Amino acid sequence: MAIVMSAGLTAMPAECQAETPILKSTMSFKGDLLTPEALWAMGRIGSVSLNAEGTKMVYTVSYYSVEQNKSRSMIYLFDFERNDSTLLTPAESGQSEAAPTWITDAEGRNRIAFLCKGQIWSMNPDGTDRRQLTHDADGIGDFLFSPDCKRVILVKEVPQHTSIAQNDEDLPLATGMVINDLMYKHWDHYVASAPHPFVADVTSEGISAGKDILEGEPYESPMEPFGGVEQLAWTPDANFVAYTCRKKTGRDYAISTDSDIFYYNVQKGCTESNMLKPEGFVAPAVDYVHSLEKQQVNAGTSSQPEATKGGVPFAGYDDNPAFSPDGRYMAFRSMERDGYESDRTRLVLLDRQSGEFIFVSEHLDANQPEMQSGVEDFVWSPDSRSLYFTAVWHGKTNVYVTNLSGQVKQLTDDQADYSISAIAPDGKSLICKRHSMAAPDEIYRLQLDVKGLQRVWKSKRFLSAYQPGLATVQQLTCENELFYDNLSWGDVKERWVRTTDGKDMLCWVIYPPHFDATKKYPTLLFCEGGPQSPVSQFWSYRWNMQIMAAHGYIIIAPNRRGLPGFGMEWLEQISGDYTGQCMKDYLSAIDDICRESYVDVEHLGAVGASFGGFSVYWLAGNHEGRFKAFIAHDGIYNTQQQYVETEELWFPNWDLGSAPWCKAANGQQQKVYSTSPHLYVDRWDAPILCIHGQKDFRIEYTQAESAFTAARMRGLDAQLLLFPDENHWVLKPQNGILWQRTFFRWLDKYLKK
């Protein structure tokens, strides 16, 4: 792939530059340091699909134009024999093309199906002979072809008026909404429609409109806000579809995470069963304003659903069904408890012959029972005898393999985060994406020693979980080579810190490029969100550790209490205790790095988003003079108000314990209400920048407005950065640049004096 320089450096393919204005996102480097403009000029690798022979793959790359405030997704073909990539999307079309996948058409030819302008198209592997397969008036959001390619699932939006009533027909211009129940808003939109899966026929003439699997039902599948076609699956014989659905509405939906996997008979055109609940099952009543943790729905939960003792079998999130190639098993991900969206995600097998459920990811290392972590993504081996999956442990997301008995072996041991995209048809390699705090996603191939793995399964020796040599890693793409070669990058190092309760905590420390230990550097404490998301080797185009380091800051990012990858006790300590040990862990981290001579202890800052923003607001009143500047993005300022403002109420019920009006016998509120950040504003003594998106329905923008007003009324220097058109994230290029510039102007003003 040719790279050109034009008006500064640009990462766009040369063949795309001349004819496609959307791709002309140019920028100049400040010497060899990463800039916001450089971040937005990087190509972002998306979906990946491998052909049936394992000789070629297609993948997408998204490019952004800051000038036009737009993005464009383009499809590439990688040929393993030639070891190179070819652009398939016509540069002159100006259109985005996404979700490429390999299919066999009615004539038996290998083709590539993809989305363009809300419709499914297909093309030859060389990009020629483009044909539009659907002509749906409302558009297609996603799709999944059956194994024989004679049918396809179409994901389409259908009207939904469960919570928001349909307005009178003679008032077509009315913008008012009559709201009758909860969940009238979700993430960043008002709920006037829901995604439904349609089963459609594929012929030489194209694709039919299809039959709605959820026809007449007020539910969604895939589940919002982030579900995709991974929540749907065809059986190998293409006669049945498994789909993920939470069949609840309104208040019941708002307080429960109990989704199930349903079995749809394509020939009969009906849902035959809930694969995870017995026929006629009726869930017990719940108390809507208290955590479900101790309620009957979670009674006796364990790894065996028959041991629920009157509770609910498979009570939590269950999703992502995938049938084994031989059709005997259905694998899926399962959370144990209802109402707990951050519960550990287990990998489970349903034996379709015996009806038995087998849990195959209980421990990442049999020698260390505490090594329990959630499964991220997974694929079956072609012989139906193993499953490959990714999981986070000690701040790194590596690749593991399990057999049908739950024996787990680790295949990679890398300071990086992997995700699995595909497995080769011969089972000898995995196609993965890999990123780290030092580099964005690239595509890699993991060559597998299948015979060696079989020997490990047969061995009676008690082997360690990690078996070197079972997988070797080969990088396939180098989409952002220009940046790797022309910029200097900061080192990322592990640092283990002793906490106030005598535990060891992993922190990542990111050093500025050209770091000189004889100098002193302003230092930032990075506060993670979630609150139970890992500080793994993530790469972000906003909360980017390398760009913070490039601006001359040392960053310490602790895996404080409440984060996965350190066992269940560590993960769950935070629930109901937002201002306890996790905050002590933050202070332990910054105090520990301050022992280094190169840290300027007079110029420390604390920054974070979501729960990290909550952390910043709380630390602002409880930092005992440590910090000279704060930045809170989309953070909770008032936990009492958060309870009645957010949309998914299972979250505050579990994390906060109950509604704020529910008090103990002594009249006390839950701890998270009585220690809310807004109650410590009288102690605020340092400048603060508050950032929020006005389309963020998870944490409303009024939280940032309230914090900003309080700071200004206290006489503190404060700024408020509002984005009327952004949600919990900042997604538009120019808003992203504004975010970065405002972020560093604020820090530089107070930490570089």
C-alpha positions in Angstrom: 0.0 0.0 0.0 1.5 3.3 -1.1 1.7 6.1 1.4 2.0 9.7 0.3 2.8 13.0 1.8 0.7 16.0 0.9 0.4 19.3 2.8 1.9 17.4 5.7 1.8 13.7 6.3 -1.3 11.7 5.6 -2.1 8.0 6.3 -4.5 7.6 3.4 -3.7 5.2 0.6 -2.3 7.0 -2.4 -4.8 5.5 -4.8 -7.6 7.1 -2.7 -6.3 10.6 -2.4 -6.9 12.1 -5.7 -10.5 11.2 -6.2 -12.0 10.9 -2.8 -12.2 14.2 -0.8 -13.6 12.4 2.3 -10.2 10.8 2.7 -8.1 13.9 2.5 -7.5 14.1 6.3 -4.0 15.7 6.4 -2.0 16.9 9.3 1.4 18.0 10.2 3.5 16.6 13.0 5.0 18.7 15.8 8.4 17.1 15.4 8.1 13.4 16.2 5.2 13.7 18.8 1.7 12.4 18.5 -1.0 15.1 17.9 -4.8 15.1 17.9 -4.7 15.6 14.2 -2.4 12.6 13.7 -4.8 10.4 15.8 -7.7 11.3 13.6 -5.7 10.6 10.5 -5.0 7.0 11.5 -6.9 4.2 9.7 -9.1 2.2 12.0 -9.4 -1.5 11.3 -13.0 -2.9 11.8 -14.6 -6.2 10.9 -12.6 -9.2 9.4 -13.9 -12.2 7.5 -12.0 -15.3 6.2 -13.0 -17.2 3.1 -14.0 -20.9 3.2 -10.6 -22.0 1.8 -8.6 -19.9 4.3 -6.6 -18.3 1.5 -8.1 -14.7 1.6 -9.7 -12.4 4.0 -11.7 -9.2 3.7 -11.6 -6.4 6.3 -12.6 -2.8 6.7 -10.7 0.3 7.5 -12.4 3.6 8.5 -10.8 6.9 7.6 -11.8 10.3 9.0 -11.8 13.7 7.4 -11.5 16.4 10.0 -12.3 19.1 7.4 -15.6 17.5 6.4 -16.3 16.1 9.9 -17.1 12.7 8.3 -15.8 9.2 8.1 -15.7 6.5 5.4 -15.4 2.8 5.8 -13.5 0.9 3.0 -13.1 -2.8 2.2 -9.7 -4.4 1.6 -8.8 -7.9 0.4 -5.8 -9.6 1.9 -4.3 -12.5 -0.1 -2.3 -14.9 2.1 -0.3 -16.3 -0.9 0.8 -12.8 -2.0 0.9 -11.5 1.6 -0.6 -8.1 0.5 -3.8 -6.1 0.6 -5.9 -4.7 -2.3 -8.4 -1.9 -1.9 -11.8 -3.2 -3.2 -14.0 -0.1 -2.5 -14.0 2.3 -5.5 -12.3 5.5 -4.4 -14.5 7.5 -6.7 -17.8 6.3 -5.3 -17.4 8.3 -2.1 -19.6 5.7 -0.3 -18.9 3.8 2.9 -18.9 0.0 2.6 -19.0 -2.2 5.7 -19.5 -5.7 7.2 -17.9 -7.7 4.4 -18.4 -11.4 4.6 -17.9 -14.4 2.2 -20.9 -16.1 0.6 -21.6 -18.6 -2.1 -24.1 -17.3 -4.6 -26.9 -19.3 -6.4 -24.4 -20.2 -9.1 -21.9 -21.6 -6.6 -19.5 -18.7 -7.0 -17.5 -17.2 -4.1 -18.5 -13.6 -3.6 -18.3 -10.9 -0.9 -21.5 -9.6 0.6 -21.4 -6.2 2.3 -23.5 -3.2 3.4 -23.6 0.0 1.4 -26.2 2.8 1.7 -28.4 0.7 4.0 -28.6 -2.2 1.6 -26.8 -5.6 1.1 -24.7 -5.8 -2.0 -22.3 -8.4 -3.3 -19.2 -8.4 -5.5 -16.5 -10.7 -6.9 -13.4 -11.2 -4.8 -11.6 -8.7 -7.0 -14.3 -6.0 -6.4 -16.0 -6.3 -9.8 -19.6 -7.1 -10.7 -21.3 -5.2 -7.9 -24.9 -6.2 -7.4 -27.6 -4.8 -5.0 -29.3 -7.7 -3.3 -31.8 -5.9 -1.1 -34.2 -3.0 -1.9 -35.6 -2.5 1.6 -37.5 0.8 2.0 -36.4 1.2 5.7 -32.8 -0.1 5.2 -30.8 -3.0 6.6 -28.8 -2.5 9.8 -26.9 -5.8 9.8 -27.1 -9.3 8.3 -26.1 -12.9 8.8 -26.1 -15.5 6.0 -27.0 -19.2 6.7 -24.3 -21.8 6.2 -25.7 -22.8 2.9 -26.3 -19.2 1.9 -29.9 -19.9 0.9 -31.3 -17.7 3.6 -30.1 -14.6 5.5 -31.1 -12.9 8.7 -31.8 -9.2 8.1 -31.7 -6.8 11.1 -34.2 -4.0 10.6 -35.8 -1.4 12.8 -39.5 -1.7 13.4 -41.8 0.8 15.2 -42.1 0.3 18.9 -44.6 2.2 21.1 -44.4 0.4 24.4 -43.0 3.4 26.4 -43.6 6.3 24.0 -47.2 6.5 22.6 -47.8 7.0 18.9 -48.9 10.5 18.2 -52.3 11.3 16.5 -52.1 10.9 12.8 -53.5 14.4 12.2 -50.5 15.9 14.0 -47.6 14.8 11.7 -45.4 17.7 12.7 -45.8 17.3 16.5 -42.5 16.7 18.3 -44.0 16.1 21.7 -43.7 12.6 23.3 -46.3 11.1 25.5 -44.3 8.7 27.8 -46.1 5.9 29.7 -43.3 3.7 31.0 -39.6 3.5 31.7 -36.9 2.8 29.0 -38.3 5.5 26.8 -34.7 6.5 26.2 -31.6 4.3 25.8 -28.0 5.3 25.6 -28.4 8.2 23.2 -31.8 8.0 21.6 -35.5 8.0 22.4 -37.0 4.5 21.9 -39.5 4.7 19.0 -38.3 1.6 17.3 -36.5 -1.7 18.0 -34.2 -3.9 16.0 -35.8 -7.2 14.9 -34.3 -10.1 13.0 -36.0 -11.1 9.7 -35.4 -14.5 8.0 -35.3 -13.9 4.2 -34.8 -16.1 1.2 -31.8 -15.7 -1.1 -32.3 -16.4 -4.8 -30.6 -15.5 -8.0 -33.0 -12.5 -8.2 -31.9 -11.1 -4.8 -33.1 -11.2 -1.3 -36.8 -11.2 -0.1 -38.2 -8.8 2.5 -38.2 -11.7 5.0 -40.3 -12.8 8.0 -40.0 -11.0 11.3 -38.9 -13.5 14.0 -40.3 -11.2 16.6 -43.4 -10.2 14.7 -45.9 -8.5 17.0 -43.6 -8.6 20.0 -42.3 -5.4 21.6 -38.8 -6.7 22.2 -35.4 -6.2 20.6 -32.9 -8.6 19.1 -30.0 -7.9 18.9 -30.2 -6.2 22.2 -29.4 -2.5 22.5 -27.3 -0.5 22.9 -24.3 -2.5 21.5 -25.6 -5.9 20.3 -24.9 -7.1 16.8 -25.3 -10.2 14.7 -23.0 -12.1 17.2 -26.2 -12.4 19.2 -27.8 -14.5 16.4 -26.7 -17.9 15.1 -27.8 -20.4 12.5 -27.6 -24.2 13.1 -25.3 -25.9 10.7 -28.2 -27.4 8.8 -29.7 -23.9 8.5 -33.1 -25.1 9.7 -33.1 -23.2 13.0 -31.9 -19.8 14.4 -30.9 -19.1 17.9 -31.5 -15.5 18.9 -30.7 -13.5 22.0 -33.6 -11.5 23.6 -34.6 -10.0 26.8 -38.4 -10.4 26.7 -39.2 -7.6 29.0 -40.5 -4.0 28.6 -40.8 -0.8 30.6 -40.0 -1.0 34.3 -39.3 -4.8 34.1 -36.7 -4.2 31.4 -35.1 -1.2 33.3 -34.3 -3.3 36.4 -33.4 -6.7 34.9 -30.4 -8.0 32.9 -32.1 -11.4 32.4 -31.7 -12.2 28.7 -32.2 -15.6 27.2 -31.5 -17.5 24.0 -34.5 -18.7 22.0 -34.9 -21.3 19.3 -36.6 -20.4 16.1 -37.9 -23.0 13.6 -37.3 -21.6 10.2 -39.6 -24.1 8.4 -42.5 -23.6 10.8 -41.9 -19.8 11.2 -42.2 -19.7 14.9 -40.1 -19.7 18.2 -40.2 -23.2 19.6 -38.5 -22.7 23.0 -36.5 -20.7 25.4 -33.3 -22.8 25.4 -32.3 -21.7 29.0 -35.6 -21.7 30.9 -38.0 -24.6 31.5 -41.3 -24.5 29.7 -43.9 -22.6 31.7 -41.3 -20.9 33.9 -42.6 -17.9 35.8 -40.0 -15.6 37.4 -40.5 -14.6 41.1 -41.7 -11.2 42.0 -39.1 -8.5 42.7 -38.7 -5.3 44.7 -38.0 -2.8 42.0 -36.2 -0.2 44.1 -33.6 -2.4 45.8 -30.7 -4.4 44.4 -31.6 -7.8 43.1 -28.5 -9.3 44.6 -30.3 -10.8 47.7 -33.7 -11.3 46.1 -35.4 -14.5 45.1 -34.4 -14.1 41.5 -30.8 -14.7 42.5 -31.5 -17.3 45.2 -28.9 -20.0 45.4 -27.1 -19.0 42.2 -24.1 -21.2 41.4 -22.4 -22.6 38.3 -25.1 -25.2 38.1 -28.5 -23.9 37.2 -30.3 -26.8 38.8 -29.0 -25.6 42.2 -30.9 -22.3 42.1 -33.3 -23.5 44.9 -36.3 -21.6 43.7 -34.3 -18.8 41.9 -34.0 -18.3 38.2 -32.0 -20.6 36.0 -29.5 -18.5 33.9 -30.7 -15.4 35.6 -28.3 -12.8 34.1 -27.1 -11.8 30.7 -26.9 -14.7 28.3 -25.8 -14.0 24.7 -23.7 -14.8 21.6 -24.9 -18.3 20.7 -22.7 -20.3 18.4 -23.3 -23.9 17.3 -20.5 -26.4 17.0 -19.7 -27.4 13.4 -21.1 -30.9 14.0 -24.3 -29.4 15.5 -24.2 -31.2 18.8 -23.4 -28.2 21.0 -24.4 -24.6 21.4 -21.9 -22.4 23.1 -22.9 -19.1 24.6 -21.8 -16.5 27.1 -23.6 -16.4 30.4 -23.6 -14.1 33.5 -24.9 -15.8 36.6 -26.9 -13.1 38.4 -29.8 -10.9 37.4 -29.3 -7.1 37.7 -25.5 -7.3 37.7 -24.3 -6.2 34.3 -20.6 -6.5 35.3 -20.8 -10.1 36.5 -18.2 -12.6 35.2 -19.1 -13.8 31.7 -18.7 -17.6 31.6 -18.4 -19.7 28.5 -21.1 -22.4 28.6 -22.0 -25.4 26.3 -25.5 -26.8 25.9 -25.3 -30.4 24.8 -28.3 -30.6 22.5 -28.5 -34.4 22.8 -28.5 -34.7 26.6 -29.7 -31.2 27.6 -26.7 -30.9 29.9 -25.0 -27.5 30.5 -21.2 -27.6 30.7 -19.2 -24.6 32.0 -15.8 -24.6 30.3 -14.1 -21.4 31.4 -14.4 -21.5 35.1 -10.6 -21.1 35.8 -7.9 -19.7 33.5 -5.4 -21.9 35.3 -6.4 -25.0 37.2 -3.4 -24.5 39.5 -4.7 -21.1 40.6 -8.5 -21.3 41.3 -8.6 -17.5 41.9 -7.8 -17.0 38.2 -11.4 -16.3 37.2 -12.2 -13.8 34.5 -14.9 -13.1 31.9 -14.9 -14.4 28.3 -14.8 -11.7 25.7 -15.1 -13.4 22.3 -14.8 -17.0 21.2 -14.9 -19.4 18.2 -15.3 -23.1 17.7 -12.5 -25.3 16.3 -13.5 -27.0 13.0 -13.5 -30.4 14.7 -16.0 -29.3 17.4 -13.6 -30.4 20.1 -12.2 -27.1 21.3 -13.1 -23.4 21.7 -10.7 -20.5 21.5 -11.5 -17.4 23.5 -10.1 -14.2 24.9 -10.0 -13.1 28.5 -8.4 -10.4 30.6 -5.9 -11.2 33.3 -3.5 -8.8 35.0 -4.3 -6.0 32.6 -3.8 -8.0 29.4 -6.3 -9.7 27.1 -4.8 -12.8 25.7 -6.0 -15.9 23.8 -7.0 -19.1 25.5 -8.3 -22.5 24.4 -10.6 -24.9 26.3 -11.7 -28.4 25.5 -15.2 -29.7 26.2 -14.2 -30.7 29.7 -13.2 -27.2 30.7 -9.4 -27.7 30.6 -8.1 -24.2 29.8 -4.7 -23.4 28.3 -3.2 -19.9 27.5 -1.9 -19.5 24.0 -0.5 -16.0 24.0 1.4 -14.1 26.8 1.6 -10.6 25.4 1.4 -7.1 26.8 -1.5 -6.4 24.5 -5.2 -6.9 24.0 -6.4 -9.5 21.5 -9.8 -10.1 19.9 -10.6 -13.2 17.8 -12.1 -12.6 14.3 -12.0 -16.0 12.6 -10.5 -19.5 12.6 -9.0 -21.1 9.5 -11.0 -24.0 8.0 -8.2 -26.4 8.8 -8.1 -25.3 12.4 -4.4 -24.5 12.2 -4.6 -20.7 12.7 -6.6 -17.9 14.2 -7.2 -14.5 12.7 -7.1 -11.9 15.5 -6.9 -8.2 16.0 -4.3 -6.9 18.4 -3.8 -3.5 20.0 -1.9 -2.0 23.0 -1.3 1.3 24.7 1.4 1.7 22.1 -0.4 0.9 18.9 -3.9 0.7 17.4 -5.5 -2.4 16.0 -3.7 -4.5 13.4 -4.6 -7.9 12.1 -2.5 -10.9 13.2 -2.4 -14.6 12.5 -1.9 -17.1 15.3 -0.3 -20.2 13.9 -1.6 -23.1 16.2 0.3 -26.3 17.0 -2.8 -28.5 16.8 -1.0 -31.8 17.4 0.9 -30.3 20.3 -2.4 -29.1 21.8 -3.8 -32.6 21.4 -0.9 -34.0 23.3 -1.5 -31.4 26.1 -5.1 -32.5 26.4 -4.0 -36.2 26.7 -1.3 -35.5 29.2 -1.9 -36.6 32.8 0.7 -34.2 34.1 -0.6 -31.1 36.0 0.7 -28.6 33.4 0.7 -24.8 33.9 -2.0 -22.9 32.0 0.5 -21.2 29.7 2.1 -23.6 27.2 4.8 -21.8 25.2 5.0 -22.9 21.6 1.3 -23.8 21.1 0.8 -20.5 19.2 3.1 -18.2 17.2 2.1 -14.7 16.2 2.5 -13.2 12.8 1.5 -9.6 11.9 -0.5 -9.4 8.7 -1.4 -5.7 8.3 0.5 -2.5 9.0 -2.2 0.0 8.4 -0.6 2.8 10.4 3.0 2.2 9.5 3.6 5.8 8.7 2.9 6.8 12.3 4.9 3.9 13.7 7.9 4.9 11.7 7.7 8.7 12.0 6.6 9.2 15.6 8.4 8.6 18.9 6.3 6.5 21.4 6.3 6.5 25.1 7.3 3.3 27.1 4.5 1.5 28.9 5.7 -0.4 32.0 4.1 -2.4 34.7 4.3 -1.1 38.3 2.9 -3.1 41.2 1.8 -0.9 44.1 1.1 -1.9 47.7 -2.5 -0.8 48.7 -3.6 0.5 52.1 -5.1 -3.0 52.9 -1.9 -4.8 52.1 -2.7 -6.0 48.6 -0.6 -5.7 45.4 -2.2 -3.6 42.6 -1.1 -3.5 39.0 -0.6 0.0 37.5 0.4 0.9 34.0 2.9 3.8 33.8 3.3 5.6 30.5 6.4 7.7 30.1 6.8 10.6 27.7 8.8 10.0 24.5 12.5 10.8 25.0 12.0 10.4 28.7 14.9 11.7 30.8 15.0 10.4 34.4 17.1 13.4 35.5 14.2 15.8 34.7 10.9 16.3 36.5 7.5 15.7 34.7 4.0 16.7 35.6 2.0 13.5 36.3 -1.6 12.4 35.7 -3.6 9.9 37.6 -5.9 8.2 35.1 -9.3 7.1 36.7 -11.0 4.2 34.9 -14.7 4.1 34.0 -17.1 1.2 34.1 -16.9 1.1 37.1 -15.8 -2.4 36.3 -14.0 -2.1 33.0 -10.4 -3.3 32.9 -7.4 -1.0 32.6 -5.9 -3.5 30.1 -3.7 -2.6 27.1 -6.5 -0.6 25.5 -6.1 1.9 22.6 -8.4 4.9 22.5 -8.7 7.7 20.1 -9.6 10.1 22.8 -8.4 8.7 26.2 -5.1 7.9 24.5 -2.2 7.3 26.8 0.4 8.0 24.1 -0.9 11.5 23.2 -0.9 12.4 27.0 2.7 11.2 27.2 3.5 13.1 24.0 2.3 16.3 25.7 5.0 15.8 28.3 3.0 14.0 31.0 3.7 10.8 32.9 0.5 8.8 33.4 -0.2 6.3 36.1 -3.2 4.1 35.4 -4.1 1.8 38.3 -6.2 -1.4 38.1 -7.9 -0.3 41.3 -10.5 -2.3 43.2 -13.5 -3.2 41.1 -11.7 -4.2 37.9 -11.7 -7.6 36.2 -8.7 -9.7 35.7 -7.7 -10.0 39.4 -10.3 -12.5 40.7 -13.9 -12.1 41.8 -13.1 -10.7 45.3 -11.1 -7.8 43.7 -13.8 -7.3 41.0 -16.8 -7.1 43.4 -15.4 -5.0 46.2 -16.6 -1.8 44.6 -20.3 -2.7 44.5 -22.1 -0.5 47.0 -18.8 1.2 48.0 -17.9 3.7 45.3 -15.9 5.9 47.8 -14.1 3.3 49.8 -11.1 1.1 48.9 -11.2 2.0 45.3 -10.5 5.6 46.1 -7.8 4.6 48.5 -6.3 2.6 45.7 -6.2 5.7 43.5 -4.3 7.6 46.2 -1.9 4.7 46.8 -1.1 4.8 43.1 -0.3 8.5 42.8 1.6 8.5 46.1 3.7 5.6 45.0 4.8 7.1 41.7 5.5 10.4 43.5 8.4 8.6 45.3 10.3 8.8 41.9 12.6 11.7 41.6 11.4 12.4 38.0 7.8 13.1 39.2 7.0 16.8 39.8 4.9 16.4 42.9 3.8 20.0 42.8 2.1 19.5 39.4 -0.2 16.5 39.6 -3.6 16.1 37.9 -6.5 13.7 38.0 -8.5 12.8 34.9 -11.2 10.3 34.1 -14.5 9.6 32.3 -17.8 8.0 33.4 -17.0 6.3 36.8 -13.6 7.9 36.3 -15.5 11.3 36.1 -17.3 10.4 39.3 -13.9 9.6 40.8 -12.5 13.0 39.8 -15.5 14.8 41.3 -15.1 12.8 44.5 -11.3 13.3 44.7 -11.7 17.0 44.1 -13.1 17.2 47.7 -11.0 14.4 49.2 -7.5 14.7 47.8 -5.8 16.5 50.7 -4.0 18.9 48.4 -2.4 16.4 46.1 -3.7 17.6 42.8 -3.5 21.0 41.1 -6.1 20.3 38.3 -9.0 18.0 37.5 -10.8 16.9 34.4 -14.1 15.0 34.6 -15.8 13.7 31.5 -19.4 12.4 31.6 -19.1 11.8 35.4 -21.6 11.4 38.1 -21.6 14.4 40.4 -24.7 13.7 42.4 -25.5 10.0 43.0 -28.9 10.8 44.4 -29.9 12.5 41.2 -28.2 9.8 39.1 -30.6 7.2 40.3 -33.7 8.9 38.8 -31.9 10.3 35.7 -30.3 7.2 34.2 -32.2 4.7 32.0 -30.9 1.2 32.9 -31.9 1.1 36.5 -30.5 -2.3 37.2 -27.1 -0.5 37.2 -27.8 1.9 40.2 -29.9 -0.7 41.9 -26.9 -3.1 42.0 -24.1 -0.6 42.4 -25.8 1.9 44.7 -27.9 -0.7 46.6 -31.4 0.9 46.3 -33.3 4.0 45.5 -32.1 7.0 47.6 -35.4 7.2 49.4 -35.0 3.7 50.8 -33.3 4.1 54.1 -32.1 1.8 56.8 -33.8 1.3 60.1 -31.6 4.1 61.6 -32.7 6.4 58.8 -29.4 6.3 57.0 -29.1 6.2 53.2 -26.8 3.8 51.3 -23.2 4.8 51.6 -22.9 5.9 48.0 -25.6 8.5 48.6 -24.3 9.8 51.9 -20.8 10.1 50.3 -21.8 11.6 47.0 -19.3 13.9 45.4 -21.7 16.9 45.5 -21.6 16.8 49.3 -17.9 17.7 49.4 -18.0 20.8 47.2 -17.1 22.9 50.2 -13.7 21.2 50.2 -13.0 21.8 46.5 -9.8 23.8 46.1 -8.4 23.2 42.6 -9.4 24.2 39.1 -11.8 21.7 37.3 -12.8 21.1 33.7 -16.2 19.4 33.3 -17.0 17.8 30.0 -20.3 16.2 28.9 -22.4 15.1 25.9 -26.0 16.2 25.9 -27.1 13.0 24.2 -25.7 11.0 27.0 -28.7 9.3 28.6 -26.6 7.0 30.8 -25.3 9.9 32.8 -27.2 13.1 32.0 -25.3 16.3 31.1 -27.0 18.1 34.1 -24.4 16.4 36.3 -21.6 18.3 34.6 -23.6 21.5 34.6 -24.2 21.2 38.3 -20.5 20.5 39.0 -19.5 23.5 36.9 -22.0 25.8 38.6 -20.9 24.7 42.1 -17.2 25.3 41.2 -17.9 28.7 39.8 -20.1 29.7 42.8 -17.2 28.6 45.1 -15.0 31.0 43.2 -12.8 28.3 41.6 -11.5 28.5 38.0 -13.7 26.1 36.1 -14.6 25.3 32.5 -17.6 23.5 31.0 -17.3 21.8 27.6 -20.7 20.6 26.3 -21.4 18.6 23.2 -25.0 19.0 22.1 -24.7 16.2 19.5 -22.5 13.6 21.3 -23.4 10.8 23.7 -21.3 9.1 26.4 -18.4 9.2 23.9 -17.2 11.9 21.5 -17.5 10.5 17.9 -17.3 13.3 15.4 -13.8 14.3 14.2 -14.0 18.0 14.9 -15.5 17.5 18.3 -12.7 15.0 19.0 -10.1 17.6 18.1 -11.8 20.2 20.2 -11.9 17.7 23.1 -8.2 17.0 22.9 -7.2 20.7 22.5 -9.4 21.8 25.4 -8.1 18.9 27.5 -4.4 19.8 27.1 -5.0 23.6 27.3 -6.5 23.0 30.7 -3.8 20.7 32.0 -1.0 22.8 30.6 -2.4 26.0 32.2 -2.1 24.5 35.7 0.5 21.7 35.5 3.2 23.4 33.4 3.8 26.6 35.2 
